Amino acid sequence: MQNLRLGRILSVVWIGVLLSGCMTAQQHYQDTHGARERQLTVGTVQREVRKGMSGAEVAEVLGSPNIVTTDGEGREVWIYDKISTDVTYSRSSGGAIVGLLIGGLSGDVLAGGGAGGSYSKSAGAESTTQRTLTVVIKFDDNNKVRDFAYHSSRF
């Protein structure tokens, strides 16, 4: 009886150990991508960037630009150029373990024999998607947004 109870406790502990290392794909994604990376989207640009904003307001919404340059008249131009590659894996496996145990009790000695076999199969797929987003923000002489444009692609 004591061995049965110990076996159940160990089983519960073992299952807990196995499950504690499991993370969802979303959790892995959030661990590897910063908050600013995730929020720079076409929707963010359309929703947040407006003519007349200061550079500080733009930086608060979009983060730091990749490139800061000037146009022919000496006015500042900020360029955000983002490229992202998402790789998705899908794996599945299955199998069966078949066992047969034949035995008997002879006096005080347990006599037995056994046979077994196993079968396993796995399959998988991988998909890679690349996205680009380029945002160009042009400032006026007072360092306010005078114009902005963006281009997005996915392949």
C-alpha positions in Angstrom: 0.0 0.0 0.0 2.9 2.3 0.9 4.5 1.6 -2.5 1.3 2.4 -4.4 1.0 5.8 -2.6 4.7 6.6 -3.2 4.2 5.7 -6.9 1.3 8.1 -7.2 3.2 10.9 -5.6 6.2 10.4 -7.9 3.9 10.3 -10.9 2.3 13.7 -10.0 5.7 15.2 -9.4 7.0 13.9 -12.7 4.0 15.3 -14.7 4.5 18.6 -13.0 8.2 18.7 -14.0 7.3 17.9 -17.6 4.6 20.5 -17.8 6.6 23.3 -16.2 9.0 23.4 -19.1 6.2 23.9 -21.7 5.7 27.4 -23.3 3.3 28.4 -25.9 4.4 29.8 -29.2 3.1 33.2 -28.2 5.2 33.1 -25.0 8.3 32.3 -27.0 7.5 35.1 -29.5 7.1 37.7 -26.7 10.4 36.6 -25.1 12.3 37.1 -28.3 10.7 40.4 -29.6 10.8 43.7 -27.8 7.6 45.8 -27.3 8.6 48.5 -29.7 9.2 45.9 -32.5 5.8 44.4 -32.1 4.0 47.8 -32.1 5.6 49.3 -35.3 2.9 48.3 -37.8 1.0 50.1 -40.6 -1.9 50.4 -38.3 0.2 52.1 -35.7 1.5 54.6 -38.2 -2.0 55.3 -39.6 -3.5 55.6 -36.1 -0.8 57.5 -34.3 1.3 59.7 -36.6 -0.2 63.1 -37.5 1.0 66.2 -39.2 2.2 68.8 -36.7 3.6 66.3 -34.2 6.9 67.0 -32.6 9.9 64.7 -33.0 9.6 63.7 -29.3 5.9 62.6 -29.9 6.9 60.6 -32.9 9.7 58.9 -31.0 7.3 58.1 -28.2 4.9 56.4 -30.6 7.3 54.7 -33.0 10.6 54.5 -31.1 14.0 55.6 -32.5 14.3 55.8 -36.3 16.9 53.6 -38.1 18.1 56.6 -40.2 18.1 60.3 -39.5 19.1 62.5 -42.4 18.2 65.9 -44.0 16.6 66.9 -47.2 17.8 69.4 -49.8 16.6 72.3 -47.7 18.3 71.1 -44.5 15.1 69.8 -42.8 15.2 66.6 -40.8 13.9 63.3 -42.3 13.4 60.2 -40.2 13.4 56.7 -41.7 12.1 53.6 -40.0 13.0 50.5 -42.0 11.9 47.2 -40.5 12.2 43.7 -41.8 10.8 40.7 -40.0 11.0 37.0 -40.8 8.5 34.7 -39.1 9.2 31.0 -39.2 6.4 28.6 -38.3 6.9 25.0 -37.5 4.3 22.3 -37.3 5.2 18.9 -36.1 3.1 15.9 -35.2 4.0 12.4 -34.2 2.2 9.3 -33.1 2.8 5.8 -32.2 1.8 2.8 -30.2 3.5 0.5 -27.7 2.1 -3.0 -27.6 3.0 -5.2 -24.8 1.9 -8.6 -23.6 2.7 -10.0 -20.2 2.1 -13.6 -19.4 2.9 -15.0 -16.1 1.9 -16.9 -13.1 2.6 -17.4 -9.5 4.3 -20.7 -8.6 4.6 -21.1 -4.9 6.4 -18.0 -3.6 8.1 -17.3 -7.0 6.7 -15.1 -9.7 7.3 -16.6 -13.1 6.5 -14.7 -16.2 7.3 -14.0 -19.8 6.7 -11.0 -22.0 6.7 -9.7 -25.5 6.4 -6.3 -26.9 6.8 -4.0 -29.8 6.5 -0.3 -30.8 5.6 1.7 -33.8 6.1 5.5 -34.4 5.5 8.0 -37.1 6.1 11.7 -37.5 5.4 14.4 -40.0 5.9 18.1 -40.2 5.9 21.3 -42.2 7.7 24.7 -42.1 6.5 28.1 -43.4 8.6 31.2 -43.7 7.1 34.7 -44.2 9.0 37.9 -44.6 7.5 41.4 -44.0 8.9 44.8 -44.6 7.8 48.2 -43.4 9.4 51.5 -44.4 8.2 54.7 -42.8 9.5 58.1 -43.9 8.7 61.1 -41.8 9.6 64.6 -43.0 9.8 67.5 -40.6 9.4 71.2 -41.3 11.6 74.1 -40.2 10.0 74.1 -36.7 10.8 70.3 -36.3 7.1 69.4 -36.6 5.9 66.6 -38.9 5.0 68.2 -42.3 4.5 64.9 -44.2 4.9 61.1 -43.8 4.6 58.1 -46.0 4.9 54.3 -45.6 5.3 51.2 -47.6 4.5 47.7 -46.4 5.1 44.3 -48.2 4.7 40.7 -47.2 6.1 37.7 -49.1 
